[in-house]
Amino acid sequence: MACPCGLARRAFADRDEFPGTVHLTQIVEDAREHFHREHTEVYVILECEADAAMELDGVRHPVSPKTAILIPPGVRHRACGKMTVLIVCTPNFDATDEHF
């Protein structure tokens, strides 16, 4: 499914015993900057280009495989460069909580 970050496959939204969703996301180019009012996200970088970064509130942070980034509600963020990430989102992902 297309998203501001690239292509995402989402899991566990239908499970009451898990308070969030898990997304496997392929970022194919710089993602669109956005923020969430309700969601907290953890990005776990699985694969990335050598110059990949996460931008948080306008500050770029270099990333490499096995890097984890915590993104609280209200933090403007985007992925910069090609990468594959596992995103843990709590509470359950809701597309209406993506703000640009």
SULLINHU-V771500 format. One record per residue. N is the residue number from 0. SS is DSSP state (h for helix, s for strand, l for the rest). PHI is phi in degrees with one decimal (none if undefined). D_LAST is the distance of its C-alpha to the last C-alpha in whole Angstrom. Layout:
# SULLINHU-V771500
n: [N,N]
ss: [SS,SS]
phi: [PHI,PHI]
d_last: [D_LAST,D_LAST]
This chain:
# SULLINHU-V771500
n: [0,1,2,3,4,5,6,7,8,9,10,11,12,13,14,15,16,17,18,19,20,21,22,23,24,25,26,27,28,29,30,31,32,33,34,35,36,37,38,39,40,41,42,43,44,45,46,47,48,49,50,51,52,53,54,55,56,57,58,59,60,61,62,63,64,65,66,67,68,69,70,71,72,73,74,75,76,77,78,79,80,81,82,83,84,85,86,87,88,89,90,91,92,93,94,95,96,97,98,99]
ss: [l,s,s,l,l,s,s,s,s,s,s,l,l,l,l,l,l,l,l,l,s,s,s,s,s,s,s,l,l,l,l,l,l,s,s,l,l,l,l,s,s,s,s,s,s,s,s,s,l,l,l,l,s,s,s,s,l,l,s,s,s,s,l,l,l,l,l,s,s,s,s,l,l,l,l,l,s,s,s,s,l,l,s,s,s,s,s,s,s,s,l,l,l,l,h,h,h,l,s,l]
phi: [none,-70.7,-147.0,-61.0,-95.4,147.5,-119.6,-123.6,-115.7,-111.0,-136.9,77.4,-62.9,-95.4,-106.2,-65.4,-81.4,-121.7,-86.2,-174.6,-132.9,-120.6,-121.8,-99.0,-121.9,-101.7,-98.5,-99.6,-158.6,-54.0,-77.7,-79.5,-62.9,-157.9,-148.0,-125.4,-82.9,-111.6,-81.7,-105.6,-126.7,-120.2,-95.6,-111.1,-79.4,-92.3,-143.7,-163.4,-71.1,-60.9,-102.5,-67.6,-153.6,-109.6,-103.5,-121.4,48.6,84.0,-106.4,-84.1,-123.2,-59.2,-129.5,-145.7,-53.4,77.2,-80.5,-120.4,-123.4,-93.5,-123.0,-71.7,-55.5,89.2,-84.9,-70.3,-149.9,-164.5,-90.6,-118.8,102.6,-74.5,-164.0,-115.0,-130.4,-105.5,-113.9,-103.5,-121.0,-136.7,-67.9,-48.8,-55.8,-141.0,-59.5,-73.3,-99.9,-105.3,-123.3,-115.5]
d_last: [19,16,12,10,12,15,18,18,21,21,24,25,23,27,28,29,31,28,25,22,21,22,20,22,19,20,18,19,17,15,12,8,7,5,7,9,11,14,14,16,16,19,19,22,23,26,26,24,25,27,25,22,19,16,14,14,13,14,17,18,20,23,23,26,27,28,25,23,20,19,16,16,13,11,11,9,10,11,14,16,19,21,21,22,21,22,19,20,18,19,19,19,16,15,12,11,10,7,4,0]
